[in-house]
């Protein structure tokens, strides 16, 4: 068991095992004609030199090499007998491990990986594509490794439990393996219409993605899309080269698939659809719908048409490609990606003003008050008197909350739709915040709108912030204040800062969310345990 780290350069079905683990763990290998020389050398190396052996088992008797001198190990290595002698050798590259992250909530929380022994580390490393299956991140998570102890179980691990064959989730049949975050950003930047690569860059990206396949065959490149003044390739052509190399001599795939990036291409509408003909990428952007854990993308198509080994190979190559391209291209998100235009700021002021007046109007109507003649205000004393009587009843409170929520939500929605992405100073694709949120790499419209527009209504226990016995939500407000802010509506945004009262309400909603999550986890865990205990003796059989 050790802390896990990511490694984008290993294969998706591999796990990097530290050499200290490889020396401690052993696999019982029966001596035969094919492995005799190899096992003799392992015995001579002993437990401290890798690749060595920890023990020898002859006719059921175990000889431990821990404190055994070299001359005795030499003597034992010379008299190795085939058939009844088992050498407990160190773990080597290619051995199958069962890798598990707790809590094991579904089948793919435990999968088999091929070992890859690394000498300069103390942590277990896994590929990003496995993160969703294990629900793993790299903020200190630990994982367990188990090594199956005979050839039958090794074979089962390789053929049945291997993570490449777990591309679709057993829960819903949807893909659960895919690339995340930086790789999706890089995929978008690489496949933009104006990304052109010279010969050196094109060939280094292709070789960097496919270097582990070079020993088997030659990589066939594609001709450049621009010949003069110098040969240039597009990012789409790099992907075409990889698709064709993995597919080999098999029939090519024809695919039409939508992208997550919609309504931001202007006159280049064709980029909203990924069009692939005979494994050649014609149009479209490679975002989460293509290389993420999404259904009906190119990786899903490869899994269905060519099998799970091809989809695992494609994910491995895409990871290397996107990592290399992002190292070359770079990516950052700054304040200039968050600023809205002056016209949008003006509109924001107007919308927030009308939101506040609508909230006051809804509250006054609830308190059965009409506007004073020749004025836009209400009789505050009458409102206080009526509200104190009405709000004793919880049903009335819920009704008021619903009325005010309805009045405010249309204004918040209007502000967000006008501001993002149209109202931002930097348009897409130059705007990196929009690129991240809309491509599915990280974040959502909510995050972007809270930074650039407003935080909106802060809900506490599923309702607006309730007034205390005094009739105030906070001491800084009037008794039964009708303004939007007094009920927890935050009109400010993170970009320009929020008021102390708004900060307090936001903290209330945040704390409520944390407690809610903790309670839900405990409840769902207990419910799942009850279900499993009740159903664990049921089996499905295919023999009638």
Secondary structure, 3 states (H helix, E strand, C coil): CEEEEECCCCCCCEEEEEHHHHHHCEEEEECCCCCHHHHHHHHHHCCCCCCCEEEEEECCEEEECCCCCHHHHHHHHHCCCCCCEEEEEECCCCCEEEEECCCCCCHHHEEEEEEEEECCCCCEEECHHHHHHHCCCCCCCEEEEEECCCHHHHHHHHHHHEHHHCCECCCCCCECCCCCCHHHHHHHHHCCCCCEECHHHHHHHHHHHHHHHCCCCCCCCCCCCECCCCCEEEHHHHHHHHHHHHHCCCCCCCEEEECCCCCCCCCCHHHHEEEEECCEEEECCCCHHHHCCCCCCHHHHHHHHHCHHHHHHHHHHHHHHHHHHHHHHCCCCCHHHCCECHHHHHHHHHHHHHHHHHHHHHHHHHCCCCCCCCCCCCCHHHHHHHHHHHCCCHHHHHHHHHHHHHHHHHHHHHHHHHHCCCCECCCCCCCHHHHHHHHCCCCCHHHHHHHHCCCEECCECCECCCCCCCCCCCCCCCCCCCCCHHHCEECCECCCECCHHHHHHHHHHHHHHHHHHHHHHHHHHHHHHHHHHHHCCCCCCCCC
